[in-house]
Amino acid sequence: MARPITTPEAPARVKPASARNTSPARLSAGMACDTAFRIVARRHLNAIMVQHEGTCGGDPDALHQIRIALTYLRTAIRFFSPMVDDTVRPSVWTELKWLHRQLGMVRDLDVVIERIVAASAEELAVIAELQSWQEKRAESHRLLARALRSVRYRRLIEQTSGWIESGPWSTRRTKEAIRLRRVPLAEHAAQQLAEWEKILLKRSRKLDELGVKKRHRLRLRNKRLTYAIESLEDLFVEESLEKQKAILKQLRRAQRSLGQLNDDASGRALAKTLNDEGSVVSFDFLGRSRKKKLLKTAATAYKKLNKAKPFRTSRLKLGAEPAD
């Protein structure tokens, strides 16, 4: 496959997912996995496209939303492996990672700036210092806008859309490939959620002893499980819906705590970069007691999840039927 072209001036007029799609809008328990993957992946790809112009225009909220949609999409691809693991997937994955990197720097700066503004109380010294952060943000956003308006971005969307709809994964004729496409969604989801739950809780043990990198990887696993459950919301009905909310409550509680710790580590790294470039900036880093409290909050959430083991003990039934 030819290397992506990154001409910044090229327009990024992207067509939506195939108009010939006639799949139902909602997921159901007995739905085949190939149909389910298309529904979920299309939702998130469309969400990326919806936030494109706002992100190009510098809207921090649009940037945040496009990054969330991208993470949802990458989670869906992971969730439906190995069914979608074909010859095109590595290329799609590489380009999605590229987009994630482009968005990441600006988003990290937005988080730092938000924290500084919230804590400044309009102190003149802080406001003057904030200019260095804002200048770095403006520079990073210019590079991001060029990437989002490039031929590479347009090809990324077009290739990903085509791959979701009719990639090699959808036409392979081996018995295993056919079987994976036909597996009922509820069956696949129950198995995958149980596996992700098991790995997450295993990695969360002795949370206070984890270094920054391992804690960051744990946060990513937490986010994947959260996003997978949210993407399957159509399957949770009646009493299982209440259990789903309880599970998500603990996952989000852990996610918030781990997210604040990660933001602190990112802020330290960004401050060092700006200082190395000649700017004089500081950052209101988390104190030891605050870090300890955040770790305790996350650890408590994981203990509650580990006690319930909602997916591994089959206490949560997935069984929504198609809407009339």
KEVEXBA-487702 format. One record per residue (C-alpha): residue number from 0; x, y, z. Coordinates in steps of 0.1 Angstrom, whole numbers, plus 5000, padded with zeros to 4 digits. Layout:
<rs>
num / u / v / w
NUM / X / Y / Z
...
</rs>
This chain:
<rs>
num / u / v / w
0 / 5000 / 5000 / 5000
1 / 5013 / 5034 / 4991
2 / 5024 / 5057 / 5019
3 / 4999 / 5083 / 5029
4 / 5002 / 5117 / 5014
5 / 5003 / 5146 / 5039
6 / 4998 / 5176 / 5017
7 / 4983 / 5202 / 5042
8 / 4964 / 5222 / 5016
9 / 4944 / 5193 / 5003
10 / 4907 / 5195 / 5011
11 / 4893 / 5168 / 5034
12 / 4858 / 5165 / 5020
13 / 4847 / 5131 / 5033
14 / 4817 / 5111 / 5022
15 / 4797 / 5094 / 5049
16 / 4794 / 5057 / 5053
17 / 4779 / 5038 / 5023
18 / 4744 / 5049 / 5015
19 / 4735 / 5013 / 5005
20 / 4737 / 5002 / 5041
21 / 4704 / 4988 / 5052
22 / 4714 / 4974 / 5086
23 / 4692 / 4980 / 5116
24 / 4701 / 5010 / 5138
25 / 4700 / 4991 / 5171
26 / 4719 / 4960 / 5184
27 / 4701 / 4929 / 5195
28 / 4712 / 4897 / 5213
29 / 4708 / 4873 / 5184
30 / 4724 / 4897 / 5158
31 / 4754 / 4883 / 5140
32 / 4787 / 4898 / 5149
33 / 4795 / 4911 / 5114
34 / 4763 / 4932 / 5114
35 / 4769 / 4944 / 5150
36 / 4804 / 4955 / 5142
37 / 4793 / 4976 / 5113
38 / 4766 / 4993 / 5134
39 / 4789 / 5001 / 5163
40 / 4819 / 5011 / 5141
41 / 4798 / 5033 / 5119
42 / 4783 / 5051 / 5149
43 / 4818 / 5061 / 5161
44 / 4832 / 5069 / 5126
45 / 4803 / 5092 / 5120
46 / 4809 / 5109 / 5153
47 / 4845 / 5116 / 5143
48 / 4832 / 5132 / 5111
49 / 4806 / 5153 / 5128
50 / 4833 / 5169 / 5150
51 / 4858 / 5175 / 5122
52 / 4850 / 5211 / 5113
53 / 4847 / 5222 / 5150
54 / 4881 / 5207 / 5158
55 / 4897 / 5224 / 5127
56 / 4882 / 5257 / 5140
57 / 4898 / 5254 / 5174
58 / 4868 / 5243 / 5195
59 / 4883 / 5225 / 5225
60 / 4850 / 5206 / 5231
61 / 4849 / 5194 / 5195
62 / 4885 / 5182 / 5199
63 / 4876 / 5163 / 5231
64 / 4845 / 5147 / 5214
65 / 4864 / 5136 / 5183
66 / 4891 / 5121 / 5205
67 / 4865 / 5102 / 5225
68 / 4848 / 5090 / 5192
69 / 4882 / 5078 / 5179
70 / 4888 / 5058 / 5211
71 / 4853 / 5043 / 5209
72 / 4861 / 5032 / 5173
73 / 4895 / 5017 / 5182
74 / 4878 / 4999 / 5211
75 / 4852 / 4984 / 5187
76 / 4880 / 4971 / 5165
77 / 4897 / 4955 / 5194
78 / 4864 / 4941 / 5207
79 / 4855 / 4923 / 5175
80 / 4889 / 4908 / 5170
81 / 4898 / 4883 / 5156
82 / 4868 / 4885 / 5133
83 / 4881 / 4917 / 5117
84 / 4918 / 4908 / 5117
85 / 4924 / 4909 / 5080
86 / 4952 / 4922 / 5057
87 / 4938 / 4958 / 5057
88 / 4933 / 4961 / 5095
89 / 4970 / 4969 / 5102
90 / 4969 / 4998 / 5078
91 / 4936 / 5011 / 5092
92 / 4950 / 5008 / 5128
93 / 4982 / 5026 / 5119
94 / 4963 / 5055 / 5105
95 / 4939 / 5057 / 5135
96 / 4969 / 5058 / 5158
97 / 4983 / 5086 / 5137
98 / 4951 / 5106 / 5141
99 / 4951 / 5099 / 5178
100 / 4987 / 5113 / 5181
101 / 4977 / 5145 / 5162
102 / 4948 / 5151 / 5186
103 / 4967 / 5142 / 5217
104 / 4991 / 5171 / 5221
105 / 4964 / 5197 / 5217
106 / 4941 / 5179 / 5241
107 / 4968 / 5176 / 5267
108 / 4975 / 5213 / 5265
109 / 4937 / 5221 / 5268
110 / 4936 / 5201 / 5300
111 / 4966 / 5220 / 5315
112 / 4952 / 5253 / 5305
113 / 4918 / 5245 / 5319
114 / 4934 / 5236 / 5353
115 / 4955 / 5267 / 5353
116 / 4925 / 5290 / 5346
117 / 4904 / 5272 / 5372
118 / 4930 / 5277 / 5399
119 / 4943 / 5312 / 5389
120 / 4915 / 5333 / 5404
121 / 4926 / 5359 / 5378
122 / 4960 / 5364 / 5394
123 / 4981 / 5386 / 5372
124 / 5013 / 5365 / 5375
125 / 4995 / 5333 / 5366
126 / 4977 / 5350 / 5336
127 / 5010 / 5363 / 5323
128 / 5025 / 5328 / 5326
129 / 4995 / 5313 / 5309
130 / 5005 / 5330 / 5277
131 / 5033 / 5305 / 5271
132 / 5009 / 5276 / 5274
133 / 4984 / 5293 / 5250
134 / 5011 / 5301 / 5225
135 / 5021 / 5264 / 5225
136 / 4985 / 5254 / 5221
137 / 4980 / 5277 / 5191
138 / 5011 / 5263 / 5175
139 / 5000 / 5227 / 5181
140 / 4965 / 5234 / 5168
141 / 4978 / 5249 / 5136
142 / 4996 / 5216 / 5130
143 / 4965 / 5196 / 5139
144 / 4943 / 5216 / 5116
145 / 4967 / 5210 / 5087
146 / 4966 / 5173 / 5095
147 / 4928 / 5172 / 5096
148 / 4925 / 5190 / 5062
149 / 4951 / 5168 / 5046
150 / 4948 / 5141 / 5019
151 / 4960 / 5116 / 5046
152 / 4930 / 5124 / 5068
153 / 4906 / 5121 / 5039
154 / 4920 / 5087 / 5029
155 / 4919 / 5076 / 5065
156 / 4882 / 5082 / 5067
157 / 4875 / 5067 / 5032
158 / 4896 / 5036 / 5038
159 / 4882 / 5030 / 5073
160 / 4846 / 5035 / 5061
161 / 4851 / 5011 / 5032
162 / 4869 / 4986 / 5054
163 / 4840 / 4986 / 5080
164 / 4815 / 4981 / 5052
165 / 4832 / 4955 / 5030
166 / 4868 / 4948 / 5041
167 / 4884 / 4914 / 5034
168 / 4873 / 4903 / 5069
169 / 4837 / 4903 / 5056
170 / 4842 / 4881 / 5026
171 / 4867 / 4854 / 5038
172 / 4854 / 4820 / 5031
173 / 4872 / 4799 / 5056
174 / 4850 / 4780 / 5081
175 / 4865 / 4799 / 5110
176 / 4859 / 4833 / 5094
177 / 4823 / 4824 / 5085
178 / 4817 / 4811 / 5121
179 / 4831 / 4843 / 5137
180 / 4809 / 4865 / 5115
181 / 4778 / 4844 / 5124
182 / 4784 / 4842 / 5162
183 / 4754 / 4859 / 5180
184 / 4764 / 4892 / 5195
185 / 4753 / 4883 / 5230
186 / 4775 / 4852 / 5230
187 / 4806 / 4871 / 5218
188 / 4799 / 4901 / 5241
189 / 4796 / 4879 / 5272
190 / 4829 / 4862 / 5265
191 / 4848 / 4893 / 5256
192 / 4835 / 4914 / 5284
193 / 4844 / 4886 / 5309
194 / 4879 / 4884 / 5295
195 / 4885 / 4922 / 5296
196 / 4871 / 4924 / 5331
197 / 4894 / 4896 / 5343
198 / 4925 / 4913 / 5328
199 / 4916 / 4947 / 5341
200 / 4910 / 4936 / 5377
201 / 4942 / 4915 / 5376
202 / 4963 / 4945 / 5365
203 / 4946 / 4967 / 5392
204 / 4961 / 4947 / 5421
205 / 4985 / 4967 / 5442
206 / 4975 / 4999 / 5424
207 / 4996 / 5021 / 5448
208 / 5027 / 5003 / 5437
209 / 5023 / 5009 / 5399
210 / 5045 / 5033 / 5381
211 / 5033 / 5060 / 5358
212 / 5034 / 5039 / 5326
213 / 5017 / 5008 / 5341
214 / 4991 / 5030 / 5357
215 / 4985 / 5047 / 5323
216 / 4981 / 5013 / 5306
217 / 4956 / 5003 / 5334
218 / 4937 / 5035 / 5327
219 / 4935 / 5026 / 5290
220 / 4921 / 4991 / 5298
221 / 4896 / 5007 / 5321
222 / 4885 / 5030 / 5293
223 / 4882 / 5002 / 5268
224 / 4860 / 4982 / 5291
225 / 4838 / 5012 / 5298
226 / 4835 / 5022 / 5262
227 / 4827 / 4986 / 5252
228 / 4799 / 4984 / 5277
229 / 4785 / 5017 / 5266
230 / 4786 / 5007 / 5230
231 / 4765 / 4976 / 5238
232 / 4739 / 4996 / 5257
233 / 4711 / 4983 / 5234
234 / 4717 / 4949 / 5249
235 / 4711 / 4958 / 5285
236 / 4674 / 4956 / 5295
237 / 4653 / 4955 / 5326
238 / 4673 / 4944 / 5357
239 / 4705 / 4941 / 5336
240 / 4703 / 4978 / 5328
241 / 4705 / 4986 / 5365
242 / 4735 / 4963 / 5369
243 / 4752 / 4979 / 5339
244 / 4748 / 5014 / 5355
245 / 4763 / 5001 / 5387
246 / 4793 / 4986 / 5368
247 / 4798 / 5018 / 5348
248 / 4796 / 5039 / 5380
249 / 4826 / 5020 / 5395
250 / 4846 / 5021 / 5362
251 / 4840 / 5058 / 5358
252 / 4850 / 5064 / 5394
253 / 4883 / 5046 / 5388
254 / 4887 / 5063 / 5354
255 / 4883 / 5098 / 5369
256 / 4909 / 5092 / 5395
257 / 4934 / 5076 / 5371
258 / 4927 / 5103 / 5346
259 / 4936 / 5131 / 5371
260 / 4969 / 5112 / 5379
261 / 4976 / 5109 / 5342
262 / 4968 / 5146 / 5336
263 / 4993 / 5155 / 5363
264 / 5020 / 5133 / 5347
265 / 5013 / 5148 / 5313
266 / 5014 / 5184 / 5327
267 / 5048 / 5177 / 5342
268 / 5061 / 5165 / 5309
269 / 5046 / 5195 / 5290
270 / 5060 / 5219 / 5315
271 / 5095 / 5204 / 5311
272 / 5092 / 5207 / 5273
273 / 5082 / 5244 / 5275
274 / 5110 / 5252 / 5300
275 / 5135 / 5234 / 5278
276 / 5123 / 5256 / 5249
277 / 5130 / 5287 / 5268
278 / 5097 / 5295 / 5284
279 / 5094 / 5298 / 5322
280 / 5062 / 5280 / 5332
281 / 5051 / 5261 / 5363
282 / 5022 / 5238 / 5369
283 / 5000 / 5232 / 5399
284 / 5010 / 5196 / 5405
285 / 4991 / 5172 / 5427
286 / 5004 / 5169 / 5462
287 / 5012 / 5135 / 5478
288 / 4980 / 5134 / 5499
289 / 4959 / 5142 / 5469
290 / 4976 / 5114 / 5449
291 / 4971 / 5090 / 5477
292 / 4934 / 5098 / 5479
293 / 4929 / 5094 / 5441
294 / 4947 / 5060 / 5442
295 / 4925 / 5049 / 5472
296 / 4893 / 5059 / 5453
297 / 4903 / 5039 / 5422
298 / 4914 / 5009 / 5444
299 / 4880 / 5009 / 5462
300 / 4862 / 5009 / 5429
301 / 4882 / 4979 / 5416
302 / 4876 / 4960 / 5449
303 / 4838 / 4965 / 5444
304 / 4840 / 4953 / 5408
305 / 4862 / 4923 / 5418
306 / 4836 / 4913 / 5445
307 / 4808 / 4914 / 5420
308 / 4826 / 4899 / 5390
309 / 4795 / 4909 / 5369
310 / 4806 / 4893 / 5336
311 / 4827 / 4863 / 5348
312 / 4799 / 4850 / 5370
313 / 4772 / 4855 / 5344
314 / 4752 / 4876 / 5367
315 / 4746 / 4901 / 5339
316 / 4724 / 4888 / 5312
317 / 4726 / 4904 / 5277
318 / 4694 / 4899 / 5259
319 / 4677 / 4929 / 5241
320 / 4656 / 4919 / 5212
321 / 4652 / 4940 / 5180
322 / 4628 / 4969 / 5183
323 / 4595 / 4967 / 5164
</rs>
